Amino acid sequence: MKNRLLLGTMLGALVSGQNANASFADVKRAYDSGQYFSSARMAYNDATHAENKSEKAMAYAWAAHGLVKAGLDQSALYFFFRTIQMQDRGATKKVLELAPKLIERTGSELIRKFLARYTRVEDYIPSAKNAYYVSVAKESLLKGEYEAAVQSANQVQKGNALYPLALQMKATAETFLNRPEAALNDFAECAKQADQRDDEDDTEENVALHAKWLQLKQNAARDLRARCYAGQARIQYETGSFDDADRSYDRIPKASFVWTDTLFEHAWNSFAKDEYNRTLGKLVSYKSPSLQFAFNTEVDVLMAQSYLSLCLYSDASKVIEDFNKSYSGVAKEVKAFVDSNPNDVRPYFNLGKEALAQKLHTDRKLYQFMNRFVRAPSFQALALSQERIAAERIAIQRIDSARPETKTGMNAGFPGFLSAILDWRQSSVELLGGVYVRNSMIDYHQVLISDFEKMQFMKIDLLSHMKQKLLDPNQASSAERNRGNRIPVRRNDQLLWNFNGEFWNDEIGDYVFALESECGKDEAK
């Protein structure tokens, strides 16, 4: 609230003293001739002296269009919001033509709420309606209104760049609605369509930022495809179709961050089939030098559980012991940071950027812990937004300096107004990013604490088994004697090689241990 009030005060001061020197005809003439910044400047001046709300709203809409065409998307966002808030039907329709492009270039988190709250589908031209339906679908999904999410996602046109995302949201909602067959089909279609992109050119002038943005979009498409494969696999696991789940997990590219996060799920799938040696083989992949950046404490929990299922008590005990040594420090560090920053979210965003800037294979446990969420495309987009904000400020200053007849500097006039907008935009990025990092740290810390508790329960169970074995080794139950003896089945598309002590990137995730179960071994002798 404080940031919003400060923005209003700053912008109000900057608005005063402007001279209305153009009509809408002049604005449109400048726009049509490619003078986009000048068109936006004239529209801004018209807005400050508009005689009624409708004129002011339309002036804001034209300012947004001019700035988008000039490649100043972060600045355009303010005029986009203000137009919609004024609730003038004609101006709203005009500015909503920009919705798809602004969602792509500035992110959906801020825009989504405005579209869902202030607009109707009738306000959109056909090509922009998809942005509305995706926004409403996401809002419905977050509120737990799954049927409404499905209905909105269904309206997104096949062939539109937002279509794959709509399929993912629809499949997620169908999962919660207990419609596994429909969800499987939509996740499959999502994976197939995930690299769908608009052909429109990006007007960003900064070549380096443009390259980063294109790379981020490509990474986001690959990430979406991998998540849709993972969605299929999870449904198949939950419905007991373990062999199908195996194949779906195998489709996730090993170069994807999603793969490192779901390899342990694939291991759980083997555990569900009592294939403990295959489970351990998948989990040992995390010991590979190429995966040492991955932080997932459930890996250790499942490894200890697998050894326990094979009655290899000393191995299970060592995993539990190493777990406590490895993770107690980072658990305390995360808690201390959260406790010391209860209200201000900016330190979280700064810490997230700090972790993102480190080498992937960092030795610091806190950064490893944060790798799971700061390297997601959504957070990387926020970090890149800061760079784009800084680049826009420089571009505005350059444009202003190049026009001596209208030059005002960055503390007055239209450039000063845009500078204040960029200050607000910077604050909004810090807020969104900080909330994301804070919530992620708290959520993953709770998982870490839960895994500590699981390990303690497992240790009690382990000690009980070891005591029983010492007291009466011949009293193992029939079920325990047979436990762990199942030999993993080799599929037709799999080859069998002996492990030579070296990890190879094309082999990780496919290892199988050759441990003999110790369950009931003494009695068998």
NUROBA-553407 format. One record per residue (C-alpha): residue number from 0; residue in one letter; x, y, z. Coordinates in steps of 0.05 Angstrom, whole numbers. Layout:
NUROBA-553407
num|residu|xx|yy|zz
NUM|A|X|Y|Z .
...
***
This chain:
NUROBA-553407
num|residu|xx|yy|zz
0|M|0|0|0 .
1|K|58|46|17 .
2|N|90|35|-51 .
3|R|24|51|-87 .
4|L|15|115|-48 .
5|L|86|137|-61 .
6|L|78|125|-135 .
7|G|14|165|-136 .
8|T|48|224|-102 .
9|M|108|222|-148 .
10|L|67|216|-211 .
11|G|19|270|-189 .
12|A|77|319|-180 .
13|L|105|302|-248 .
14|V|38|310|-283 .
15|S|29|382|-262 .
16|G|53|435|-310 .
17|Q|46|394|-373 .
18|N|18|428|-435 .
19|A|-34|394|-478 .
20|N|-5|401|-548 .
21|A|-36|345|-588 .
22|S|-102|314|-607 .
23|F|-118|240|-614 .
24|A|-110|252|-689 .
25|D|-38|275|-677 .
26|V|-26|215|-631 .
27|K|-50|167|-683 .
28|R|-12|202|-739 .
29|A|53|196|-700 .
30|Y|38|123|-684 .
31|D|22|105|-756 .
32|S|86|138|-780 .
33|G|129|97|-732 .
34|Q|142|152|-682 .
35|Y|120|109|-624 .
36|F|153|145|-566 .
37|S|128|212|-591 .
38|S|59|183|-598 .
39|A|61|158|-526 .
40|R|87|225|-501 .
41|M|30|262|-536 .
42|A|-22|213|-509 .
43|Y|6|223|-439 .
44|N|-1|298|-446 .
45|D|-72|290|-470 .
46|A|-88|246|-410 .
47|T|-64|299|-361 .
48|H|-112|351|-391 .
49|A|-170|306|-411 .
50|E|-238|336|-400 .
51|N|-272|271|-380 .
52|K|-257|201|-356 .
53|S|-269|170|-424 .
54|E|-218|214|-459 .
55|K|-167|202|-404 .
56|A|-176|127|-408 .
57|M|-167|127|-484 .
58|A|-105|170|-478 .
59|Y|-76|119|-429 .
60|A|-92|64|-478 .
61|W|-56|99|-534 .
62|A|4|113|-489 .
63|A|8|38|-473 .
64|H|6|21|-547 .
65|G|60|71|-564 .
66|L|106|47|-509 .
67|V|98|-26|-528 .
68|K|114|-11|-600 .
69|A|175|28|-576 .
70|G|199|-34|-538 .
71|L|185|-2|-470 .
72|D|141|-57|-442 .
73|Q|157|-47|-368 .
74|S|135|26|-374 .
75|A|73|8|-415 .
76|L|49|-37|-358 .
77|Y|27|23|-316 .
78|F|-16|53|-371 .
79|F|-45|-16|-386 .
80|F|-68|-23|-314 .
81|R|-94|48|-307 .
82|T|-135|41|-371 .
83|I|-168|-23|-346 .
84|Q|-181|6|-276 .
85|M|-219|66|-306 .
86|Q|-271|17|-333 .
87|D|-285|54|-398 .
88|R|-309|1|-447 .
89|G|-278|31|-510 .
90|A|-210|45|-479 .
91|T|-209|-23|-445 .
92|K|-222|-58|-511 .
93|K|-166|-18|-542 .
94|V|-114|-33|-489 .
95|L|-132|-107|-482 .
96|E|-105|-118|-551 .
97|L|-37|-115|-516 .
98|A|-54|-168|-463 .
99|P|-20|-228|-496 .
100|K|44|-191|-511 .
101|L|49|-159|-442 .
102|I|37|-226|-408 .
103|E|94|-256|-448 .
104|R|142|-198|-438 .
105|T|128|-177|-366 .
106|G|100|-240|-335 .
107|S|30|-261|-317 .
108|E|29|-254|-241 .
109|L|8|-181|-238 .
110|I|-32|-179|-303 .
111|R|-72|-242|-288 .
112|K|-108|-213|-228 .
113|F|-127|-149|-265 .
114|L|-155|-187|-324 .
115|A|-195|-235|-281 .
116|R|-222|-179|-236 .
117|Y|-235|-121|-283 .
118|T|-248|-149|-353 .
119|R|-299|-192|-389 .
120|V|-289|-237|-449 .
121|E|-332|-189|-491 .
122|D|-278|-136|-482 .
123|Y|-227|-174|-523 .
124|I|-213|-180|-597 .
125|P|-210|-253|-619 .
126|S|-134|-258|-618 .
127|A|-130|-232|-547 .
128|K|-186|-274|-515 .
129|N|-138|-331|-501 .
130|A|-100|-287|-451 .
131|Y|-165|-276|-413 .
132|Y|-184|-349|-411 .
133|V|-114|-370|-387 .
134|S|-116|-316|-333 .
135|V|-184|-338|-308 .
136|A|-164|-412|-311 .
137|K|-102|-398|-268 .
138|E|-141|-357|-217 .
139|S|-194|-412|-212 .
140|L|-140|-465|-203 .
141|L|-107|-426|-147 .
142|K|-174|-417|-112 .
143|G|-190|-492|-117 .
144|E|-247|-480|-166 .
145|Y|-225|-538|-211 .
146|E|-287|-544|-254 .
147|A|-284|-470|-271 .
148|A|-210|-478|-287 .
149|V|-226|-534|-336 .
150|Q|-281|-494|-370 .
151|S|-237|-432|-379 .
152|A|-177|-473|-404 .
153|N|-223|-507|-454 .
154|Q|-236|-440|-488 .
155|V|-163|-428|-507 .
156|Q|-154|-439|-581 .
157|K|-111|-495|-607 .
158|G|-52|-465|-643 .
159|N|-46|-405|-596 .
160|A|20|-397|-559 .
161|L|-18|-402|-492 .
162|Y|-51|-468|-512 .
163|P|2|-514|-481 .
164|L|-2|-477|-415 .
165|A|-78|-482|-416 .
166|L|-72|-557|-426 .
167|Q|-26|-563|-366 .
168|M|-74|-525|-322 .
169|K|-133|-564|-348 .
170|A|-98|-631|-335 .
171|T|-78|-608|-265 .
172|A|-151|-589|-249 .
173|E|-175|-656|-277 .
174|T|-126|-692|-231 .
175|F|-157|-658|-171 .
176|L|-226|-675|-199 .
177|N|-206|-748|-201 .
178|R|-210|-754|-276 .
179|P|-144|-791|-289 .
180|E|-160|-811|-361 .
181|A|-176|-740|-383 .
182|A|-116|-713|-346 .
183|L|-69|-763|-379 .
184|N|-94|-743|-448 .
185|D|-86|-669|-434 .
186|F|-16|-678|-404 .
187|A|3|-718|-466 .
188|E|-23|-664|-513 .
189|C|12|-611|-471 .
190|A|79|-647|-480 .
191|K|66|-651|-554 .
192|Q|49|-577|-562 .
193|A|97|-547|-511 .
194|D|145|-513|-559 .
195|Q|89|-474|-594 .
196|R|109|-401|-601 .
197|D|84|-336|-632 .
198|D|121|-313|-694 .
199|E|119|-239|-674 .
200|D|185|-203|-670 .
201|D|208|-175|-603 .
202|T|223|-101|-610 .
203|E|273|-99|-553 .
204|E|334|-58|-573 .
205|N|385|-88|-525 .
206|V|414|-147|-564 .
207|A|443|-183|-503 .
208|L|377|-178|-465 .
209|H|339|-201|-527 .
210|A|384|-263|-532 .
211|K|373|-278|-458 .
212|W|298|-270|-466 .
213|L|295|-316|-526 .
214|Q|336|-368|-489 .
215|L|291|-362|-428 .
216|K|229|-373|-472 .
217|Q|261|-436|-502 .
218|N|279|-462|-433 .
219|A|208|-448|-408 .
220|A|179|-489|-466 .
221|R|225|-547|-451 .
222|D|208|-541|-377 .
223|L|134|-543|-393 .
224|R|141|-605|-436 .
225|A|181|-640|-381 .
226|R|129|-622|-328 .
227|C|73|-650|-372 .
228|Y|111|-715|-379 .
229|A|120|-715|-303 .
230|G|45|-702|-295 .
231|Q|30|-764|-337 .
232|A|78|-806|-296 .
233|R|49|-784|-229 .
234|I|-22|-803|-250 .
235|Q|2|-871|-275 .
236|Y|39|-882|-209 .
237|E|-22|-862|-168 .
238|T|-66|-909|-209 .
239|G|-17|-967|-202 .
240|S|5|-968|-275 .
241|F|78|-972|-255 .
242|D|106|-997|-321 .
243|D|71|-940|-358 .
244|A|98|-891|-306 .
245|D|168|-918|-319 .
246|R|162|-901|-392 .
247|S|133|-831|-378 .
248|Y|190|-815|-330 .
249|D|239|-839|-383 .
250|R|213|-787|-431 .
251|I|235|-729|-387 .
252|P|301|-703|-417 .
253|K|361|-712|-371 .
254|A|384|-642|-386 .
255|S|321|-614|-354 .
256|F|318|-589|-282 .
257|V|251|-626|-279 .
258|W|289|-691|-289 .
259|T|334|-680|-229 .
260|D|273|-664|-187 .
261|T|233|-725|-211 .
262|L|287|-779|-213 .
263|F|271|-795|-140 .
264|E|197|-801|-160 .
265|H|219|-851|-213 .
266|A|257|-887|-158 .
267|W|193|-890|-116 .
268|N|159|-922|-176 .
269|S|211|-979|-173 .
270|F|203|-983|-97 .
271|A|128|-993|-107 .
272|K|145|-1054|-149 .
273|D|191|-1080|-93 .
274|E|251|-1071|-139 .
275|Y|296|-1043|-85 .
276|N|360|-1054|-124 .
277|R|333|-1013|-182 .
278|T|310|-960|-132 .
279|L|380|-955|-103 .
280|G|410|-952|-173 .
281|K|368|-892|-191 .
282|L|383|-857|-125 .
283|V|459|-868|-131 .
284|S|456|-825|-194 .
285|Y|452|-765|-147 .
286|K|523|-782|-126 .
287|S|547|-768|-197 .
288|P|590|-705|-202 .
289|S|542|-677|-255 .
290|L|484|-680|-205 .
291|Q|518|-656|-142 .
292|F|482|-589|-149 .
293|A|415|-624|-136 .
294|F|387|-617|-66 .
295|N|332|-666|-48 .
296|T|331|-697|21 .
297|E|277|-747|2 .
298|V|331|-782|-38 .
299|D|367|-801|27 .
300|V|301|-821|60 .
301|L|284|-868|4 .
302|M|354|-896|2 .
303|A|352|-912|76 .
304|Q|283|-943|67 .
305|S|308|-986|10 .
306|Y|367|-1012|50 .
307|L|319|-1026|107 .
308|S|274|-1065|60 .
309|L|334|-1108|41 .
310|C|350|-1117|115 .
311|L|418|-1084|103 .
312|Y|416|-1050|170 .
313|S|488|-1024|173 .
314|D|479|-990|105 .
315|A|413|-960|126 .
316|S|444|-936|191 .
317|K|501|-901|154 .
318|V|453|-865|108 .
319|I|414|-839|168 .
320|E|478|-818|204 .
321|D|505|-781|142 .
322|F|437|-748|132 .
323|N|439|-716|200 .
324|K|510|-691|190 .
325|S|497|-664|120 .
326|Y|432|-626|129 .
327|S|428|-601|201 .
328|G|470|-540|183 .
329|V|428|-517|124 .
330|A|364|-529|162 .
331|K|388|-481|216 .
332|E|412|-430|165 .
333|V|345|-428|129 .
334|K|307|-421|194 .
335|A|353|-366|218 .
336|F|344|-327|153 .
337|V|268|-333|155 .
338|D|265|-314|229 .
339|S|308|-253|217 .
340|N|265|-228|159 .
341|P|192|-237|181 .
342|N|162|-179|142 .
343|D|207|-149|89 .
344|V|209|-194|27 .
345|R|265|-156|-9 .
346|P|321|-194|26 .
347|Y|290|-259|0 .
348|F|291|-233|-71 .
349|N|363|-210|-64 .
350|L|384|-277|-35 .
351|G|348|-313|-92 .
352|K|385|-271|-144 .
353|E|450|-284|-107 .
354|A|438|-359|-110 .
355|L|419|-355|-183 .
356|A|483|-318|-200 .
357|Q|527|-373|-170 .
358|K|555|-430|-210 .
359|L|506|-488|-213 .
360|H|555|-535|-179 .
361|T|564|-492|-117 .
362|D|592|-522|-53 .
363|R|548|-479|-8 .
364|K|490|-519|18 .
365|L|442|-460|23 .
366|Y|451|-445|-52 .
367|Q|442|-519|-67 .
368|F|378|-517|-26 .
369|M|354|-457|-67 .
370|N|372|-488|-134 .
371|R|306|-524|-134 .
372|F|266|-460|-142 .
373|V|309|-401|-163 .
374|R|328|-436|-228 .
375|A|255|-444|-248 .
376|P|237|-403|-310 .
377|S|187|-361|-270 .
378|F|240|-335|-222 .
379|Q|292|-326|-277 .
380|A|241|-284|-315 .
381|L|233|-238|-254 .
382|A|309|-231|-247 .
383|L|313|-214|-321 .
384|S|257|-163|-313 .
385|Q|303|-123|-268 .
386|E|355|-120|-324 .
387|R|301|-99|-373 .
388|I|277|-44|-326 .
389|A|348|-17|-322 .
390|A|355|-22|-398 .
391|E|289|16|-409 .
392|R|313|72|-363 .
393|I|375|80|-406 .
394|A|334|77|-470 .
395|I|285|131|-446 .
396|Q|343|176|-426 .
397|R|375|167|-495 .
398|I|309|181|-532 .
399|D|297|243|-490 .
400|S|368|269|-502 .
401|A|361|258|-577 .
402|R|302|307|-582 .
403|P|326|376|-559 .
404|E|258|408|-575 .
405|T|222|365|-523 .
406|K|279|346|-477 .
407|T|261|350|-402 .
408|G|311|303|-369 .
409|M|293|243|-325 .
410|N|265|285|-268 .
411|A|209|320|-305 .
412|G|159|313|-361 .
413|F|143|247|-394 .
414|P|212|217|-382 .
415|G|207|235|-308 .
416|F|138|202|-306 .
417|L|166|139|-338 .
418|S|225|139|-290 .
419|A|175|139|-231 .
420|I|137|82|-265 .
421|L|201|42|-271 .
422|D|214|53|-196 .
423|W|145|24|-182 .
424|R|158|-33|-230 .
425|Q|224|-48|-195 .
426|S|187|-51|-128 .
427|S|133|-97|-157 .
428|V|186|-145|-184 .
429|E|221|-146|-116 .
430|L|155|-160|-82 .
431|L|135|-217|-128 .
432|G|204|-248|-128 .
433|G|212|-240|-53 .
434|V|145|-272|-38 .
435|Y|162|-330|-85 .
436|V|230|-342|-52 .
437|R|203|-335|19 .
438|N|146|-384|7 .
439|S|192|-433|-28 .
440|M|243|-430|28 .
441|I|189|-442|81 .
442|D|157|-499|42 .
443|Y|222|-535|27 .
444|H|246|-524|99 .
445|Q|183|-559|124 .
446|V|199|-617|77 .
447|L|269|-619|105 .
448|I|244|-621|177 .
449|S|193|-675|158 .
450|D|250|-716|129 .
451|F|290|-709|193 .
452|E|229|-737|230 .
453|K|223|-795|180 .
454|M|295|-812|191 .
455|Q|286|-813|266 .
456|F|226|-860|260 .
457|M|266|-903|212 .
458|K|324|-906|261 .
459|I|277|-932|316 .
460|D|250|-984|268 .
461|L|321|-1002|248 .
462|L|344|-1011|320 .
463|S|283|-1055|333 .
464|H|300|-1100|274 .
465|M|373|-1105|294 .
466|K|354|-1122|365 .
467|Q|306|-1176|342 .
468|K|359|-1206|296 .
469|L|409|-1209|353 .
470|L|360|-1239|403 .
471|D|330|-1291|357 .
472|P|356|-1293|285 .
473|N|310|-1352|267 .
474|Q|245|-1315|281 .
475|A|241|-1276|216 .
476|S|171|-1278|187 .
477|S|157|-1311|120 .
478|A|143|-1242|90 .
479|E|209|-1215|114 .
480|R|248|-1275|88 .
481|N|222|-1262|18 .
482|R|230|-1187|21 .
483|G|276|-1156|-29 .
484|N|289|-1218|-70 .
485|R|252|-1193|-131 .
486|I|298|-1187|-192 .
487|P|285|-1124|-234 .
488|V|259|-1140|-303 .
489|R|299|-1114|-363 .
490|R|257|-1083|-417 .
491|N|269|-1098|-490 .
492|D|296|-1027|-501 .
493|Q|347|-1034|-444 .
494|L|418|-1062|-446 .
495|L|456|-1091|-388 .
496|W|527|-1068|-372 .
497|N|571|-1077|-311 .
498|F|588|-1013|-272 .
499|N|662|-997|-278 .
500|G|664|-945|-223 .
501|E|654|-885|-269 .
502|F|591|-843|-276 .
503|W|572|-827|-348 .
504|N|518|-775|-364 .
505|D|481|-822|-411 .
506|E|478|-876|-357 .
507|I|456|-836|-296 .
508|G|386|-855|-275 .
509|D|393|-925|-304 .
510|Y|437|-960|-253 .
511|V|413|-1023|-217 .
512|F|446|-1049|-154 .
513|A|462|-1124|-146 .
514|L|453|-1130|-71 .
515|E|429|-1194|-40 .
516|S|374|-1187|11 .
517|E|395|-1202|83 .
518|C|323|-1214|105 .
519|G|317|-1282|139 .
520|K|387|-1301|116 .
521|D|408|-1333|181 .
522|E|347|-1378|182 .
523|A|359|-1399|110 .
524|K|427|-1425|130 .
***
